[in-house]
């Protein structure tokens, strides 16, 4: 059936397969020279645990959020971003 060379080669390859280690690291596939990846890696520790959520922060310079300009900005953001929301909480 098999020649002794084929059996020997098969045995060596089988032994070599025992020492293979799979590494499906996502980080190795990132284009690290692109600006958004550079920015992400700088803030990676701060962003852990957020998943795929987009968070928008609105800051006021007046010290209070109860101004007409601030509330209008917040309303516009809520109106524009609400069309993009997708609920992942399925029963």
N, C-alpha and C positions, 0 to 999 in steps of 0.2 A: 504494500500500500504506500506508505510514506518511506522515502529514503531516509537514511540516518541523518543526512544534512538537513533535510526539511524538518525532521523531528527536533533536531538540535536548535535550529533557528526558531521554530515555534516555541520551544521551551524558553529560550532566551527572551523572546518578545513577551511571553506571558509573565516571566519574572520582572521584566522592565515595567510592565503595566502595573504591577503592584506598587511601584514607587512613584507613579504619576500623582500629582496633586492638582486638582482643578481650582482655578482662581477666577471667578467671574466678577472681578473688582470693577465697579462702575467708575471709580476715580481714575483708573488708568486709561479710560476711554475719553476723558474730558479734554477738549482742546484748550490747554492751559494758557495759551497765548492770547485768547480772545478776552476782550475787556470784561464782559459780563461774567465769565468764569473767574477771572482774576478778582473781581469784586465779590463774587460769591465766596471764594476761598478765604478772602480777608474777613468775612463776616459769618463764616460757616458755623462757628460755635454759637453765635447769637441766633441763628436761624434753625438750629436743630429742634425737631419736634413740631415744626409748623406744617410739615407735609407740603402739599401743593396749594396751600392757601395764599391768597394775595391780601396783604394788609396795607391799608392806606391810612396814613396819619395826617391829620390836619392840625396845624399849629396856629395859634393866634399870637400876635405881637402885643396885644393890648392887656394881657393878663386875665381876661375873662372870655368865656366862650359864649356869653349871652349878648352878643352884638349882632346887628342885622347882617353885616357882611359875612361874619363867620357862619351864621345859621343858613344864609343863602348858599354859601360855598358847600356846606355840608349837605344841604338839600339837593343841589345840582349833582354832587358826586354820588349820592344815594340813588338818585333817579337814573343817572347814566350807567352806574355799575350794576344796578339791580337786574338789568336784562341779561347780564353775563353770569348770574348766580345759578349754580346747579346744585340741587340738594342730593347728597349722597346718603342721607338717612332714610333708608328704605325699610318698611316694616318686615 
